Amino acid sequence: MKESLQRTALDAWEWLLSIYLGLPLWAVPIFWVAAVVIASSATSLAILIVRAQLAVRRAERTPLAAHGWAEQSEYLWVFFVPALNEEVTIEDSVGRLREVEVDHKRILVINDGSDDRTGEILAAMDQRDLTVLTRVAPNARQGKSEALNDAWRYLTESLLVQGDLAGWDPRRVVVTIVDADGRLDRQAGKVAHHFADHRVGGVQSLVRIYNRRSALTWAQNIEFAVFGFVFQMGRVGWGTANMGGNGQFNRLQALNEVAAPGRDGALGPWREGRLTEDQDIGLRLIRAGWEGRQSTVVTVDQQGLNSLRALYRQRTRWAQGGWQMLDLVPAMAKNPHLGFVAKWDQFWYLMTPLLQAFIGATVALSILLLATGLVEVRWTVPIVVLIYVFSIVPGVAGVLFARRTLNPLRIIGQVILAHGYVLYSWIIFPVVYRALWRYLRGSKSWAKTRREAIEGPEPAE
């Protein structure tokens, strides 16, 4: 028996060594590094899936009474709504925020130099519990970080100093970022039970796409589900769930602690010029010792993009923001508040753009070697299975665990549809290189994506 096992192990090792036979010697190290990266990424995903399922089950076992419904009254909820030319959606967004069932709240809309009817629509609305902060040139349109910092300064220096909001303890003030197309859950106050833990600095709600009437918006909805139910919930136990922008809740005390001077010397929690200011603030809160959580009971709905061109523009901006995050690698690697495994996960997460670019380059190199005849492949069953396992299965697994169902027919359907989601991820993969090019050039200008007209009720799942 022992000799049989040894022979099997030897055969497996010889097979692994033979995979790259025939490659030019200079290419062998490149492909071995790629194999290690792919295997490590698959292992990381498997760990996050297991941890996420355990975290979701714990959350589902929590009694409804423990979801902070009564505790919401202990907090002041301040909703920041950045708005630049949002005449299509701003009234709907503010109206829905007014329906959020919390006892103490203020809606703060930052009209960031809009030249459409945004200001006019806001002025015509009932000003009860609504404050409009109007930014004008040359300060306007400098970026979302700058707009949010302006709102933070107005909150801390004016709203909480005088008037009916004066005297609130920053530890009991929850700043909630809602995009101008956002539809926040009416029972958003349920995240209060997270803030009952004094270590929690931020909580991210589940993001959904409400205009999912096309294959493109359907895929975006799946993408956010995978992010929330797999990657975010997988990190909850470490306290490293990150912020995702729309529908993020931050304790004001945590924001105050990471505030730093900007270019003009004014303080602000959000770093200027960051294209993914949500990711940046979440990571810096974790670095400062605060925990990040993901809610499974509170959602925020937003518009998806039905234009592939608009989607490429948006995802290029997000990918470029990911490249910017590389400057946080040293600080996160030395984070004294995290254990080794959590720090390694954060390192792997921050290195995602670089790893994606490297793997994409090896795929292009493979195609080049095959096209030029420098390499010939004997397509055996093990090779095909190996390629499928590492290129398709991770995406399918992510979708299955994000769409959680025990119905056999639904599982089969989800597996089939998950292959479409994997295709979608391949289609938008080139944004990694476009973003890198813009990052190296120092480009930061962006054309704003136009909102779609609001139509009818949301489609059912």
C-alpha positions in Angstrom: 0.0 0.0 0.0 2.8 2.3 1.0 4.7 1.6 -2.3 1.5 2.2 -4.3 1.0 5.6 -2.7 4.6 6.5 -3.3 4.3 5.5 -6.9 1.1 7.5 -7.4 2.8 10.6 -5.8 5.8 10.1 -8.1 3.6 9.8 -11.2 1.7 13.0 -10.2 5.0 14.8 -9.7 6.4 13.7 -13.0 3.1 14.8 -14.7 3.4 18.2 -13.1 7.0 18.6 -14.3 6.0 17.6 -17.8 3.3 20.3 -18.1 5.8 22.9 -19.4 8.0 20.6 -21.4 8.6 22.1 -24.8 8.4 25.7 -23.6 11.3 28.0 -24.3 13.5 27.9 -21.2 13.0 31.6 -20.5 9.2 31.1 -20.4 9.2 28.2 -17.9 9.7 30.4 -14.7 7.0 32.8 -15.9 4.4 30.0 -16.2 5.4 28.4 -13.0 4.9 31.7 -11.2 1.6 32.0 -12.9 0.6 28.5 -11.7 1.5 29.4 -8.1 -0.5 32.6 -8.4 -3.6 30.8 -9.8 -3.4 28.0 -7.2 -3.0 30.6 -4.4 -5.9 32.6 -5.6 -8.1 29.5 -5.8 -7.0 28.6 -2.3 -7.8 32.1 -1.0 -11.2 32.0 -2.6 -12.0 28.6 -1.1 -11.0 29.8 2.4 -13.2 33.0 1.9 -16.1 30.9 0.7 -16.0 28.6 3.8 -15.6 31.5 6.2 -18.4 33.4 4.4 -20.8 30.5 4.7 -20.1 30.2 8.4 -20.5 34.0 8.9 -23.8 34.0 7.0 -25.2 31.1 9.0 -24.3 32.9 12.2 -26.0 36.0 11.0 -29.1 34.1 9.9 -29.3 32.5 13.4 -29.3 35.9 15.0 -32.8 36.7 16.3 -34.5 39.6 14.4 -34.8 41.5 17.7 -31.0 41.5 17.9 -30.6 43.3 14.5 -30.5 46.7 16.1 -34.1 47.9 15.4 -34.5 49.3 18.9 -30.9 50.5 19.1 -31.2 52.8 16.1 -32.7 55.5 18.3 -29.4 55.7 20.1 -27.7 57.1 17.0 -27.9 60.1 14.8 -28.0 59.1 11.1 -26.5 61.6 8.7 -26.8 60.7 5.0 -24.2 62.2 2.7 -25.5 62.3 -0.9 -22.9 63.6 -3.4 -24.7 65.0 -6.4 -23.2 66.3 -9.7 -25.8 66.7 -12.4 -28.3 64.2 -10.9 -31.6 65.7 -12.1 -32.8 62.3 -13.2 -32.5 60.5 -9.8 -31.9 63.0 -7.0 -35.6 63.5 -6.1 -36.1 59.7 -5.9 -33.0 59.2 -3.8 -33.8 61.9 -1.3 -37.4 60.8 -1.1 -36.4 57.3 -0.3 -34.0 58.5 2.4 -36.9 60.3 4.0 -38.6 57.0 4.3 -35.7 55.4 6.2 -37.2 54.5 9.6 -34.8 56.0 12.1 -35.6 58.4 14.9 -32.8 60.9 14.4 -31.5 61.8 10.9 -30.3 64.5 8.6 -29.9 64.3 4.9 -27.0 66.3 3.6 -26.9 66.6 -0.2 -23.6 68.0 -1.7 -24.5 69.8 -4.9 -21.1 69.6 -6.4 -21.3 72.4 -9.1 -24.3 70.9 -11.0 -25.3 72.8 -14.1 -28.5 70.9 -14.8 -31.8 71.1 -12.8 -30.3 69.3 -9.7 -30.2 72.6 -7.6 -33.6 73.6 -8.7 -35.1 70.2 -7.8 -33.5 70.3 -4.4 -34.6 73.9 -3.7 -38.2 72.9 -4.5 -38.2 70.0 -2.0 -39.4 70.2 1.6 -36.4 71.4 3.5 -37.4 69.4 6.6 -34.4 67.2 7.7 -32.7 68.2 4.4 -29.6 70.3 4.1 -28.1 71.2 0.7 -24.4 72.1 0.7 -23.7 73.9 -2.6 -20.2 73.8 -3.9 -19.2 76.3 -6.6 -16.1 76.9 -8.8 -13.2 76.7 -8.4 -13.8 74.3 -5.5 -16.6 72.3 -7.2 -16.0 69.2 -9.3 -12.7 68.3 -7.8 -13.7 64.7 -7.0 -15.9 62.7 -4.8 -13.4 62.7 -2.0 -13.3 66.5 -1.9 -17.1 66.7 -1.9 -17.3 64.3 1.0 -14.6 66.1 2.9 -16.6 69.3 2.5 -19.7 67.6 3.9 -17.7 66.2 6.9 -16.3 69.6 7.7 -19.8 71.1 7.5 -21.1 68.4 9.8 -18.4 68.6 12.4 -18.0 72.4 12.4 -21.6 73.5 11.9 -24.4 71.0 12.3 -23.0 69.3 15.4 -21.9 72.6 17.0 -25.2 74.6 17.0 -28.8 74.0 16.4 -30.9 70.9 17.1 -28.0 68.5 16.4 -25.6 70.1 18.8 -24.0 67.8 21.4 -24.2 64.4 19.7 -21.3 62.2 20.6 -19.2 61.4 17.5 -19.2 57.7 18.6 -23.0 57.7 18.2 -23.1 59.6 14.9 -23.3 57.3 11.8 -22.4 58.9 8.5 -24.0 57.0 5.6 -22.8 57.5 2.0 -25.6 57.1 -0.5 -25.1 57.8 -4.2 -27.6 60.0 -6.0 -29.1 56.9 -7.7 -29.2 55.0 -4.5 -32.3 53.5 -2.9 -31.4 52.7 0.7 -33.3 50.1 2.7 -36.1 51.7 4.8 -34.9 49.6 7.7 -31.3 50.7 7.4 -31.2 51.3 11.1 -30.8 47.5 11.6 -27.0 48.0 11.2 -27.1 49.7 14.6 -26.4 46.3 16.3 -23.0 46.3 14.5 -22.1 49.8 16.0 -23.0 48.5 19.4 -19.6 46.9 19.2 -17.3 49.9 20.0 -14.6 48.4 17.7 -16.7 48.8 14.5 -15.9 51.8 12.4 -17.7 50.9 9.2 -20.5 48.7 7.9 -21.3 48.0 4.2 -24.8 47.2 3.1 -25.6 44.7 0.3 -25.6 46.3 -3.1 -28.2 45.3 -5.7 -29.0 46.6 -9.2 -32.6 47.6 -9.5 -32.8 48.0 -13.3 -31.6 44.5 -14.0 -33.5 44.0 -17.3 -30.6 43.1 -19.5 -27.8 40.5 -19.5 -25.3 43.3 -18.7 -27.2 44.6 -15.6 -27.9 41.1 -14.5 -24.2 40.3 -14.5 -23.5 43.5 -12.5 -26.1 42.4 -9.9 -24.4 39.0 -9.6 -21.0 40.8 -9.3 -22.2 42.7 -6.3 -23.8 39.6 -4.7 -20.5 37.7 -5.0 -18.6 40.7 -3.5 -21.0 40.9 -0.5 -21.7 37.3 0.2 -18.3 35.8 -0.5 -15.5 38.3 -0.3 -17.0 40.6 2.3 -18.6 38.0 4.5 -15.5 35.9 4.3 -13.6 38.7 5.9 -16.1 39.6 8.6 -14.5 37.3 11.2 -11.2 39.2 10.8 -12.9 42.6 10.9 -11.5 43.4 7.5 -14.7 43.7 5.4 -14.1 46.8 3.3 -16.4 49.7 2.3 -18.1 49.6 -1.1 -19.2 53.2 -1.6 -22.9 53.3 -2.0 -24.7 52.3 1.2 -21.6 52.4 3.5 -22.1 53.4 7.1 -19.2 55.0 9.0 -18.9 55.9 12.7 -18.1 59.6 12.8 -15.5 59.1 15.5 -13.6 56.7 13.2 -13.7 59.2 10.3 -12.4 61.9 12.7 -9.4 59.7 13.7 -8.2 59.2 10.1 -8.8 62.8 9.0 -5.6 64.4 7.5 -4.8 67.8 5.9 -5.4 68.0 2.1 -3.6 70.1 -0.5 -5.1 73.3 0.9 -4.4 72.4 4.5 -8.1 71.6 5.3 -8.8 68.4 7.2 -10.8 65.6 5.7 -11.1 61.8 6.2 -11.1 61.0 2.5 -7.8 61.3 0.6 -7.9 63.7 -2.3 -7.6 62.3 -5.8 -8.6 58.8 -4.9 -10.8 57.3 -7.6 -12.1 54.6 -5.2 -12.4 56.7 -2.1 -14.6 54.1 -0.5 -12.0 51.3 -0.8 -9.3 53.8 0.5 -11.3 54.9 3.5 -12.2 51.4 4.5 -8.6 50.2 4.4 -7.4 53.2 6.3 -10.0 52.7 9.0 -8.8 49.0 9.3 -5.2 50.3 9.5 -6.2 52.6 12.3 -7.6 49.7 14.3 -11.3 49.9 13.5 -13.2 46.9 12.3 -15.2 46.7 9.1 -18.4 44.7 8.8 -20.8 43.5 6.1 -24.5 43.6 6.7 -26.7 40.8 5.3 -30.0 42.3 6.3 -29.7 45.9 4.9 -29.5 46.6 1.2 -29.0 49.6 -1.1 -30.3 49.4 -4.7 -28.6 51.4 -7.5 -28.7 51.7 -11.3 -26.7 49.3 -13.4 -25.1 50.3 -16.7 -26.7 49.0 -19.9 -24.0 50.4 -22.1 -20.8 48.3 -22.4 -18.9 51.5 -23.2 -20.1 53.2 -20.1 -19.3 50.1 -18.1 -15.8 50.0 -19.4 -15.4 53.7 -18.4 -16.7 53.0 -14.9 -14.7 49.8 -14.3 -11.5 51.5 -15.6 -12.0 54.1 -13.0 -12.4 51.5 -10.3 -9.4 49.5 -11.6 -7.3 52.6 -11.6 -8.4 53.2 -8.0 -7.1 49.7 -7.3 -3.7 50.6 -8.7 -3.6 53.7 -6.4 -4.2 51.4 -3.4 -0.8 49.8 -3.8 0.7 52.6 -1.7 -1.1 51.1 1.3 0.6 47.7 1.0 3.5 48.5 3.4 1.1 50.0 6.1 -1.3 47.1 5.9 1.6 44.5 6.0 2.7 46.1 9.3 -0.8 46.5 10.7 -0.4 45.7 14.4 -4.2 45.2 14.8 -4.4 42.1 12.5 -3.1 38.6 12.8 -0.8 37.0 10.2 -3.6 35.3 8.2 -5.7 38.5 8.0 -2.7 40.6 7.0 -1.8 38.1 4.3 -5.4 38.2 3.0 -5.2 42.0 3.0 -1.9 41.9 1.1 -3.3 39.5 -1.5 -6.4 41.7 -1.8 -4.3 44.9 -2.4 -2.1 43.1 -4.9 -5.1 42.1 -7.0 -4.5 44.6 -9.9 -0.9 43.5 -10.2 -1.7 39.8 -10.1 -4.5 40.2 -12.6 -2.2 42.0 -15.0 0.4 39.3 -14.7 -2.0 36.5 -15.3 -3.5 38.3 -18.3 0.0 38.7 -19.7 0.7 35.0 -19.4 -2.5 34.2 -21.2 -1.5 36.6 -24.0 2.0 35.0 -24.0 0.5 31.5 -24.3 -1.6 32.5 -27.3 1.5 34.1 -28.9 3.6 30.9 -28.4 0.9 28.8 -29.9 0.2 31.1 -32.8 3.9 31.3 -33.7 4.4 27.5 -33.5 7.0 27.7 -30.8 4.9 25.5 -28.6 2.6 22.6 -29.5 0.0 21.3 -27.0 -1.2 17.8 -26.8 -4.8 18.3 -25.6 -5.3 15.6 -23.1 -8.2 15.2 -20.7 -6.2 16.1 -17.6 -5.0 19.4 -19.3 -8.5 20.4 -20.3 -9.9 19.6 -16.9 -7.1 21.5 -15.2 -7.7 24.6 -17.4 -11.4 24.4 -16.7 -10.9 23.9 -12.9 -8.7 27.0 -12.5 -10.3 29.3 -15.1 -14.0 28.6 -14.8 -14.8 26.8 -11.5 -13.8 29.7 -9.1 -16.2 32.0 -10.8 -19.0 29.4 -10.8 -18.4 28.6 -7.1 -18.5 32.3 -6.2 -21.9 32.6 -7.9 -23.3 29.5 -6.4 -22.4 30.5 -2.9 -23.6 34.1 -3.5 -27.0 33.0 -4.8 -27.4 30.4 -2.0 -30.2 27.9 -2.8 -30.8 24.2 -1.9 -33.3 23.6 -4.8 -31.6 21.1 -7.2 -33.2 22.7 -10.3 -32.2 26.2 -9.3 -28.7 25.0 -8.6 -28.4 23.5 -12.1 -29.8 26.8 -13.5 -27.3 28.8 -11.4 -24.4 26.7 -12.7 -25.4 27.4 -16.3 -25.9 31.1 -15.7 -22.7 31.3 -13.8 -20.8 30.5 -16.9 -22.4 33.6 -18.5 -21.1 35.6 -15.5 -17.6 34.2 -16.0 -17.8 35.4 -19.7 -18.8 38.8 -18.4 -15.8 39.0 -16.1 -13.5 38.1 -19.1 -15.1 40.8 -21.2 -14.3 43.5 -18.7 -10.9 42.1 -17.9 -9.0 44.5 -20.2 -9.9 47.5 -18.0 -6.9 46.3 -15.8 -4.5 47.4 -18.5 -6.4 50.5 -19.5 -6.4 51.6 -15.9 -2.7 50.8 -15.6 -1.9 53.0 -18.6 -4.0 55.9 -17.1 -2.3 55.4 -13.7 1.2 55.5 -15.1 0.3 58.6 -17.1 -1.2 60.3 -14.1 -4.7 60.7 -15.7 -7.5 61.5 -13.3 -10.2 63.1 -15.5 -13.5 61.3 -16.0 -16.6 61.8 -18.0 -19.6 61.4 -15.8 -21.9 58.5 -16.6 -25.4 59.6 -17.5 -28.2 58.2 -15.4 -31.1 56.3 -17.0 -34.7 57.5 -16.6 -36.4 55.8 -13.7 -38.9 53.2 -14.9 -41.5 51.2 -13.0 -40.9 48.7 -10.2 -37.8 46.6 -9.7 -37.8 43.2 -11.4 -38.2 40.1 -9.2 -35.3 37.8 -8.6 
